[in-house]
Amino acid sequence: MGGLVVRESVTLAGVAERARVARGFVAGVLGSGHPCGDEAVLLVSELFGNSVRHSGSAAARETVTVAVRAGGGVVRVEVTDRSGPGVPRLCPAAGDGEGGRGLALVAGLAARWGWRRRGERTVTWFELRHTPQDPARLLVPKGRQLS
């Protein structure tokens, strides 16, 4: 990845209420107006929630770590938790149920995603890509062309 690379991480208690902090952390690292900001915030919320629900990170004094690396047109977010009994995998959502859609969102919006074990911890990650745009193009309404 060329250009400036930003690397930041935060470790949070493994409780659902900390998802808000994870979202704010990612938004703060990327900064206002980042082309991948909204998607990164949505997807980190999904992965953080999965960590709390499906891993050992919800146990007392356990944690979830969120790491962000951004630069060269790529944003990579990693969510590390205390490994649970299963592995992250896409599952069909159950009808009208509210669950089962998090990894489908990740798979649909991310350029790439995956997971790996690191000792007793699981790292689930996604990458978003953006192409720097010509600043003049940002001012031209859709359907119009520069003369």
C-alpha positions in Angstrom: 0.0 0.0 0.0 1.5 3.3 -1.1 1.2 6.7 0.5 0.4 7.5 4.1 -0.6 4.5 6.1 -2.6 4.9 9.3 -2.6 2.1 11.9 -4.6 2.4 15.0 -6.2 -0.1 17.4 -8.4 -0.1 20.5 -9.3 -2.9 22.9 -12.8 -2.9 24.4 -14.8 -4.9 26.9 -16.7 -7.7 25.1 -20.1 -6.3 25.7 -22.7 -5.3 23.1 -22.9 -1.7 24.4 -19.2 -1.2 23.3 -20.1 -1.6 19.6 -21.0 2.1 19.6 -17.4 2.9 20.8 -16.0 0.6 18.0 -18.0 2.4 15.4 -16.9 5.8 16.7 -13.3 4.6 16.8 -13.3 3.5 13.1 -15.1 6.7 12.1 -12.5 8.8 14.0 -9.5 7.0 12.5 -10.8 7.4 8.9 -12.0 10.9 9.4 -15.0 12.8 8.2 -15.8 12.3 4.5 -13.6 9.2 4.0 -14.9 7.4 0.9 -15.1 4.1 2.8 -16.2 5.5 6.1 -19.8 4.6 6.2 -19.2 1.1 5.0 -16.4 0.5 7.5 -18.5 1.8 10.4 -21.4 -0.5 9.4 -19.2 -3.6 8.9 -17.2 -3.1 12.1 -20.5 -3.0 14.0 -21.5 -6.3 12.5 -18.2 -8.0 13.3 -18.1 -6.6 16.8 -21.6 -7.9 17.4 -20.7 -11.3 16.1 -17.7 -11.4 18.4 -19.8 -10.7 21.4 -22.5 -13.2 20.4 -20.4 -16.1 19.1 -17.1 -16.0 20.9 -15.7 -16.3 24.4 -15.3 -12.5 24.5 -18.6 -11.9 26.3 -17.2 -13.7 29.4 -16.2 -11.5 32.3 -13.0 -9.5 31.7 -12.7 -10.7 28.1 -12.1 -8.2 25.3 -12.5 -7.5 21.6 -9.8 -5.6 19.8 -10.5 -3.4 16.7 -7.6 -2.5 14.4 -7.7 -0.2 11.4 -5.1 0.2 8.7 -5.8 2.7 5.9 -3.7 3.9 3.1 -3.1 3.5 -0.6 -6.8 3.2 -1.4 -7.4 0.3 1.0 -9.0 0.2 4.4 -8.5 -2.9 6.4 -10.4 -3.5 9.7 -9.6 -6.4 11.9 -11.7 -7.6 14.9 -10.0 -9.9 17.3 -11.9 -11.9 19.9 -11.5 -14.9 22.2 -12.2 -17.8 20.0 -15.5 -19.5 20.3 -16.4 -23.1 19.4 -17.2 -22.3 15.8 -15.6 -20.3 13.0 -17.0 -17.3 11.1 -19.0 -18.5 8.1 -21.8 -17.3 5.9 -25.1 -18.8 6.8 -28.5 -18.3 5.2 -30.6 -15.9 7.2 -33.6 -17.5 8.8 -36.7 -16.1 7.1 -38.0 -13.1 9.1 -35.4 -13.5 11.8 -33.2 -10.6 12.7 -30.0 -12.5 12.9 -27.7 -14.2 10.3 -27.1 -11.2 8.0 -23.9 -9.7 9.4 -21.4 -11.7 7.4 -23.6 -11.5 4.3 -23.3 -7.7 4.6 -19.5 -8.0 5.0 -19.2 -10.3 2.0 -21.5 -8.1 -0.1 -19.8 -4.8 0.7 -16.1 -5.7 1.3 -13.6 -6.2 -1.5 -12.2 -9.1 0.5 -12.9 -10.6 3.9 -11.7 -13.6 5.9 -10.6 -14.9 9.3 -7.7 -16.7 10.9 -6.8 -18.1 14.3 -4.1 -16.6 16.4 -3.6 -18.8 19.4 -6.7 -18.7 21.5 -8.0 -15.7 19.5 -9.8 -15.3 16.2 -9.2 -12.4 13.9 -12.0 -11.6 11.4 -11.1 -8.9 8.9 -12.4 -7.1 5.9 -10.9 -4.8 3.3 -12.6 -1.9 1.5 -11.1 -0.3 -1.6 -11.5 3.2 -3.0 -10.1 5.0 -6.0 -9.0 8.6 -5.5 -11.2 10.8 -7.6 -10.4 13.9 -9.6 -11.5 16.7 -7.2 -13.2 18.5 -10.2 -15.4 15.5 -10.8 -16.8 15.8 -7.3 -18.3 19.1 -8.2 -20.0 17.9 -11.4 -23.6 16.8 -11.0 -24.4 13.2 -12.2 -25.3 13.0 -15.8 -23.2 16.0 -16.8 -19.7 16.1 -18.2 -16.7 18.5 -17.9 -16.3 20.7 -20.9 
